[in-house]
């Protein structure tokens, strides 16, 4: 689809503005990856959305849009959505020792460990914490947009 949009005469999408992810835990395919594109020739924007679950891998678009490399790394780092044969799929915003993906709705609010700088020891220490997590209810219904789950 993105290849068609980039090379077709009537679309000529040349710019990938960004890629972002959304987590809908109540859906069967809970993750949505959104591509925001721009055609400077026709002065138009288009949004392409695809969905995935925890095990589905998405084809990268870095070969079409070189800037997609960093955006795809961010989506993987924040949500855990994996891209097939990505040339550089590693953490970009979180520490390499971080466990989990911070923008997923199932990540505990309190986290798993407390990371702090210990002044007497002059180093960063991490200690496990135990806190009960409160119940969280996610209501994604929008009064402005009607959407069908597909």
N, C-alpha and C positions, 0 to 999 in steps of 0.2 A: 504494500500500500504506500509506504513512504517512498519507495523507489519510483512508483508511478507518479506520485505528487512532485517529486524532484525533477523528473525528466520529461513529463508530458508537456506538450506545447501550450496547453490552456491553463496549466497551473504554475509551472516553473517556480516551485518552492526552493529558495536558495539558502534560507537561514533557519536553523534550529534555535529558537529562542531559549527554550529550556525543556527539561524533562523532570517531572515530579511524580511522586507516589502518593497514594491514598490507601488507608487501611479500613476496610469495612468488615469487622469480625463476624457479622451475622450472615454474610454471603458465603456461598459455596466456594467461589473464586474470590477470596477476600481482598486481594490486592489489585489496585488499578494503577496502571502506569500511563501518564498523560504526556503527550508530545505536543508542544506549542510551536507552530511553524509560521514562517512569514514568506510571502512572495513579494519581493520588491518590484518586480516587473508589473504585477497586477494590483499592487497595493492592497493585499488582502492577507488575513490571518486565518489559520485553520488549526483546529485542535483534534488530534487523533488519540483515542483512548483504547487501551487493551487491558485485559484482566489476567490474573494468574493466581494460583494458590501457592502453598508453601513449597511444593515440589516442582511445579511447572517452571521451566526456564524460558526466557524470552530471547529472541534474536537481537543482537546488538545492532545499532545503526551507525556505529563509529566509522564504518567504511564509507557511508554516504555523507555523514556530517562529522568531521573530525572533533568538533567541540563536544560531541556526545560522550566522549570517553569519561570526562569528569562528571557529567550529569548522571551517567549510568553507575559510576562508582558511588555517588551520593545516594542514589536510590537503593543500591545494594547495602550500603553501610547503615542507612537509616531504617530500612524496611526488611532487608533480607531477600529481596527479589533478585534472583540470579540471572545472569546473561550468558548465553551459550558462547564458548570460545572467546570471551572478552579478552583483549590483549593486556589489560592491566587492572584486573578486578581485585582491589585491596581497599582497606579502610582509608577514608579521606578526611572525615571529620571527627571520628572518635579514636581513642587510643587503641593500639594493637591488642592490648590485654583486655579490652572491654568485652564483656559477655553479653550477647543479645543484640537487638537492634532497637534504638531508643524511640523511634516514632511508631512502633507497633503498639496497638491498643492493649495487648496482653502483657506488656512489660510492667512489672510492679511499680507503683508510684514511688515506693521507698528505695528501690534498687536492691541489689544483692550485697554490696559491700560499701563501706564508707571509706573514701579515699581522702586523705588529708595530709598536710605537711606537718611533721612533728619537729618543732623547733629544737628541743633538747637533743634529739637524735640527728638533726640536720638532714632529714631525708623524707621522702614521701612514703607513707605507710598505708596499707589497706587492711581493714578489719571487717570481718563478716558482721552483718547486723540481722537482727530478728525482730520484725514488726509484722503485725497482722495487717493485711490489706483490706481496706474498705471495699464494699460492693460498688462497682461502677456500671451505670446504665448508659448505653450509647443509643441515642435517638437521632438517626440521620435524615429523617423526613424533613423536607424543605417545603414551606408553604408556597414558594415561588416556582418550584420545578417539579414536574411530574416525570417519573422515570420508571421504566420497567426493568426488572432484573432478568438478565438473559444469559 
